[in-house]
Amino acid sequence: METKNMIFDLRTKHGLSQDELAEKLYVTRQAVSQWETGETVPNIETLKTAVETV
């Protein structure tokens, strides 16, 4: 599974908007959008925080 799909699935599984996930990870909504479209990928620390936080 690609990172972009994992992030989208994690976010939607927990009923979060891109804004809500961004707030929990201390990033912008645009960053979350770019991750989900595959334009960019988060660093490993952000991924770890996402899994632990959500």
Backbone hydrogen bonds in HBPLUS format (Angstrom, degrees):
<---DONOR---> <-ACCEPTOR-->    atom                        ^
c    i                          cat <-CA-CA->   ^        H-A-AA   ^      H-
h    n   atom  resd res      DA  || num        DHA   H-A  angle D-A-AA Bond
n    s   type  num  typ     dist DA aas  dist angle  dist       angle   num
A0005-ASN N   A0002-GLU O   3.11 MM   3  5.40 122.7  2.46 102.6 116.0     1
A0006-MET N   A0002-GLU O   3.03 MM   4  6.35 154.5  2.09 152.0 160.0     2
A0007-ILE N   A0003-THR O   2.95 MM   4  6.20 161.4  1.99 159.9 163.4     3
A0008-PHE N   A0004-LYS O   3.15 MM   4  6.28 164.3  2.18 141.3 145.9     4
A0009-ASP N   A0005-ASN O   2.87 MM   4  5.97 166.9  1.89 149.5 153.7     5
A0010-LEU N   A0006-MET O   2.90 MM   4  5.99 162.3  1.93 147.6 152.8     6
A0011-ARG N   A0007-ILE O   2.95 MM   4  6.09 164.0  1.97 150.9 155.4     7
A0012-THR N   A0008-PHE O   2.91 MM   4  6.09 174.1  1.92 158.7 160.3     8
A0013-LYS N   A0009-ASP O   2.84 MM   4  5.75 154.5  1.91 146.0 153.7     9
A0014-HIS N   A0010-LEU O   3.36 MM   4  6.46 144.4  2.49 137.5 144.6    10
A0016-LEU N   A0011-ARG O   3.02 MM   5  5.31 170.5  2.03 153.6 150.4    11
A0015-GLY N   A0012-THR O   3.02 MM   3  4.80 161.1  2.06 100.6 105.9    12
A0021-LEU N   A0017-SER O   3.03 MM   4  6.30 166.2  2.05 155.5 158.4    13
A0022-ALA N   A0018-GLN O   2.92 MM   4  6.00 162.6  1.95 148.4 154.0    14
A0023-GLU N   A0019-ASP O   2.95 MM   4  6.16 155.4  2.01 147.1 153.4    15
A0024-LYS N   A0020-GLU O   3.13 MM   4  6.41 157.1  2.19 146.1 151.5    16
A0025-LEU N   A0021-LEU O   3.05 MM   4  6.30 141.2  2.20 147.8 158.7    17
A0025-LEU N   A0022-ALA O   3.17 MM   3  5.15 126.9  2.46  94.1 107.8    18
A0026-TYR N   A0022-ALA O   2.87 MM   4  5.86 108.8  2.39 141.8 158.9    19
A0027-VAL N   A0022-ALA O   2.99 MM   5  4.94 168.6  2.01 140.5 143.4    20
A0026-TYR N   A0023-GLU O   3.34 MM   3  5.08 157.1  2.40  96.0 102.7    21
A0031-ALA N   A0028-THR O   3.11 MM   3  5.21 126.1  2.42  95.9 108.8    22
A0032-VAL N   A0028-THR O   3.34 MM   4  6.79 157.5  2.40 146.8 151.1    23
A0033-SER N   A0029-ARG O   2.94 MM   4  6.23 159.7  1.98 151.2 157.3    24
A0034-GLN N   A0030-GLN O   2.89 MM   4  6.11 155.9  1.95 147.3 153.5    25
A0035-TRP N   A0031-ALA O   2.97 MM   4  6.26 150.4  2.06 148.3 156.4    26
A0036-GLU N   A0032-VAL O   2.98 MM   4  6.24 160.2  2.02 151.9 156.9    27
A0037-THR N   A0033-SER O   3.01 MM   4  6.23 135.1  2.22 143.9 155.6    28
A0039-GLU N   A0034-GLN O   2.92 MM   5  5.01 127.6  2.20 150.9 156.2    29
A0040-THR N   A0034-GLN O   3.36 MM   6  5.57 164.2  2.39 115.0 116.3    30
A0038-GLY N   A0035-TRP O   3.18 MM   3  5.10 146.8  2.29  96.2 106.1    31
A0046-THR N   A0043-ASN O   3.12 MM   3  5.43 121.2  2.48 104.2 117.9    32
A0047-LEU N   A0043-ASN O   3.09 MM   4  6.45 156.6  2.14 152.9 160.1    33
A0048-LYS N   A0044-ILE O   2.97 MM   4  6.21 158.8  2.02 147.3 152.6    34
A0049-THR N   A0045-GLU O   2.97 MM   4  6.18 157.6  2.02 144.5 150.7    35
A0050-ALA N   A0046-THR O   2.89 MM   4  6.09 153.3  1.97 146.8 154.1    36
A0051-VAL N   A0047-LEU O   3.09 MM   4  6.37 162.1  2.12 152.5 155.6    37
A0052-GLU N   A0048-LYS O   3.02 MM   4  6.22 159.3  2.06 149.2 155.3    38
A0053-THR N   A0049-THR O   2.79 MM   4  5.75 152.1  1.86 151.1 158.4    39
A0054-VAL N   A0050-ALA O   3.03 MM   4  5.86 166.3  2.04 147.2 151.1    40
